[in-house]
Amino acid sequence: ASTASVGWGPRIWPTSAGSTPAATPSILRSVGVLADSADLETFGALAGEFGRLDWRVYARTVRAMGRHDAWPRLGELRAATLVVGGTADLFLPVPTIEAIAHAIPGAELCVLAGATHYLPVEFPEELDTRIRETIQAEAQDKVLEMCEEHLKHTRNSIIALYLSGIIS
């Protein structure tokens, strides 16, 4: 394996012109890290970028993530939230994403059968559909809230006009 330096860290696999070795997707599929449905061109670009990481910076980032705990703050989220995961994700198993969705008020849970940690590359159409549905539902809810608020103000204005004798 090449130990050619990229930034301050070594590469994890040899590449030519920044490409991902052809065997990488099949190896990852064989160990359950990548679903058969993955777009290999997109995955190759992603893996190529991953291969150029500065591994010392990456290791520091992973350690910092391990020290950070956002669980106590999840209940404070008020934005529409879609929690997405896959049944074959080795890094975030289904019970973990279910717990995340449960901890966020009003969150929707989307679990895709066979999806791994690379779900956006494996099931882009399904993910796009769920995101659009979540955004549309949130937009519809906001429009309904605005209409209800407008009707309430209109009703209150009519009552005030009636009580003041301006209308009868």
C-alpha positions as CSV (number, residue, x, y, z in Angstrom):
1,A,0.0,0.0,0.0
2,S,1.1,3.5,-0.7
3,T,2.1,5.7,2.1
4,A,2.2,8.8,0.0
5,S,1.3,11.7,2.1
6,V,-1.8,13.7,1.5
7,G,-1.9,16.8,3.7
8,W,-0.4,15.5,7.0
9,G,-1.7,11.9,6.8
10,P,-1.1,8.8,4.8
11,R,-3.5,7.3,2.3
12,I,-5.3,4.2,3.3
13,W,-5.2,2.6,-0.2
14,P,-3.1,3.2,-3.3
15,T,-4.8,5.1,-6.1
16,S,-4.0,6.3,-9.5
17,A,-4.9,9.8,-10.3
18,G,-7.1,10.0,-7.2
19,S,-9.4,7.1,-8.3
20,T,-10.8,4.4,-6.0
21,P,-9.5,0.8,-6.6
22,A,-11.9,-1.2,-8.7
23,A,-12.2,-3.9,-6.1
24,T,-13.2,-1.6,-3.3
25,P,-17.0,-1.6,-3.9
26,S,-17.1,-5.4,-4.2
27,I,-15.1,-5.8,-1.0
28,L,-17.4,-3.3,0.8
29,R,-20.4,-5.2,-0.5
30,S,-19.1,-8.5,0.6
31,V,-18.7,-7.3,4.2
32,G,-22.1,-5.6,4.2
33,V,-20.9,-2.0,4.2
34,L,-22.3,-1.1,0.8
35,A,-25.6,-2.1,-0.8
36,D,-25.8,-3.6,-4.3
37,S,-28.0,-0.6,-5.3
38,A,-25.2,1.9,-4.8
39,D,-24.3,4.2,-7.7
40,L,-20.7,3.1,-8.1
41,E,-19.7,6.3,-10.0
42,T,-20.9,8.5,-7.1
43,F,-19.5,6.1,-4.5
44,G,-16.1,6.1,-6.4
45,A,-16.0,9.9,-6.2
46,L,-16.9,9.8,-2.5
47,A,-14.3,7.2,-1.8
48,G,-11.7,9.0,-3.8
49,E,-12.3,12.1,-1.6
50,F,-12.2,10.0,1.5
51,G,-8.9,8.5,0.4
52,R,-7.4,12.0,0.2
53,L,-8.3,12.9,3.8
54,D,-5.8,14.2,6.3
55,W,-6.0,11.2,8.6
56,R,-4.6,13.0,11.6
57,V,-7.3,15.7,11.3
58,Y,-9.9,13.0,10.7
59,A,-8.8,11.1,13.9
60,R,-9.0,14.3,15.9
61,T,-12.5,14.9,14.5
62,V,-13.7,11.4,15.4
63,R,-12.3,11.8,18.9
64,A,-14.1,15.1,19.3
65,M,-17.3,13.5,18.1
66,G,-16.9,10.8,20.7
67,R,-16.7,13.4,23.4
68,H,-19.8,15.4,22.2
69,D,-23.2,14.4,23.4
70,A,-26.2,16.1,21.7
71,W,-28.8,13.6,23.2
72,P,-30.0,16.0,25.9
73,R,-30.7,18.7,23.3
74,L,-32.6,16.7,20.7
75,G,-35.9,17.4,22.5
76,E,-35.3,21.1,21.9
77,L,-35.6,20.8,18.1
78,R,-38.7,22.4,16.6
79,A,-37.9,22.1,12.9
80,A,-39.5,19.4,10.7
81,T,-37.1,16.5,11.1
82,L,-36.7,13.4,9.0
83,V,-34.5,10.8,10.7
84,V,-33.2,8.4,8.0
85,G,-31.4,5.1,8.3
86,G,-31.1,1.7,6.9
87,T,-31.5,-1.9,8.1
88,A,-27.9,-2.7,7.0
89,D,-26.2,0.3,8.6
90,L,-23.4,-1.1,10.7
91,F,-22.5,2.4,12.2
92,L,-26.1,3.5,13.1
93,P,-28.3,0.5,13.7
94,V,-32.1,0.8,13.5
95,P,-32.6,0.9,17.3
96,T,-30.3,4.0,17.4
97,I,-32.1,5.9,14.7
98,E,-35.4,4.9,16.3
99,A,-34.2,6.4,19.6
100,I,-33.1,9.6,17.8
101,A,-36.5,9.9,16.1
102,H,-38.3,9.3,19.4
103,A,-36.2,12.0,21.1
104,I,-37.1,14.7,18.6
105,P,-40.6,16.1,18.9
106,G,-42.6,15.4,15.8
107,A,-39.8,13.7,14.0
108,E,-40.5,11.3,11.2
109,L,-38.6,8.0,10.9
110,C,-37.6,6.5,7.6
111,V,-35.9,3.1,7.6
112,L,-35.0,1.8,4.2
113,A,-34.6,-2.0,3.9
114,G,-31.1,-3.0,2.8
115,A,-29.6,0.6,3.1
116,T,-26.2,1.0,4.8
117,H,-24.4,4.0,6.1
118,Y,-24.1,5.1,2.4
119,L,-27.9,5.4,2.0
120,P,-27.8,8.6,-0.1
121,V,-25.6,6.8,-2.7
122,E,-27.6,3.6,-2.5
123,F,-31.2,4.9,-2.6
124,P,-31.1,8.5,-3.9
125,E,-34.6,8.4,-5.4
126,E,-36.2,7.0,-2.3
127,L,-34.4,9.5,-0.1
128,D,-35.3,12.4,-2.4
129,T,-38.9,11.4,-2.3
130,R,-39.0,11.2,1.5
131,I,-37.3,14.6,1.9
132,R,-39.7,16.2,-0.6
133,E,-42.7,14.6,1.2
134,T,-41.4,15.9,4.6
135,I,-40.9,19.4,3.2
136,Q,-44.3,19.5,1.5
137,A,-46.1,18.3,4.6
138,E,-44.3,20.9,6.7
139,A,-45.2,23.6,4.1
140,Q,-48.8,22.5,4.1
141,D,-48.9,22.6,7.9
142,K,-47.5,26.1,7.8
143,V,-50.0,27.3,5.2
144,L,-52.9,25.8,7.3
145,E,-51.6,27.5,10.4
146,M,-51.4,30.8,8.6
147,C,-54.9,30.4,7.2
148,E,-56.3,29.5,10.6
149,E,-54.5,32.5,12.2
150,H,-55.9,34.8,9.5
151,L,-59.4,33.4,10.0
152,K,-59.1,33.9,13.7
153,H,-58.1,37.5,13.2
154,T,-60.8,38.1,10.7
155,R,-63.4,36.5,13.0
156,N,-62.1,38.7,15.9
157,S,-62.3,41.8,13.7
158,I,-65.9,41.0,12.7
159,I,-66.9,40.4,16.3
160,A,-65.2,43.7,17.3
161,L,-67.0,45.6,14.5
162,Y,-70.3,43.9,15.5
163,L,-69.9,44.7,19.2
164,S,-69.0,48.3,18.4
165,G,-72.2,48.7,16.4
166,I,-70.4,49.4,13.1
167,I,-72.0,46.3,11.6
168,S,-75.2,44.6,12.6
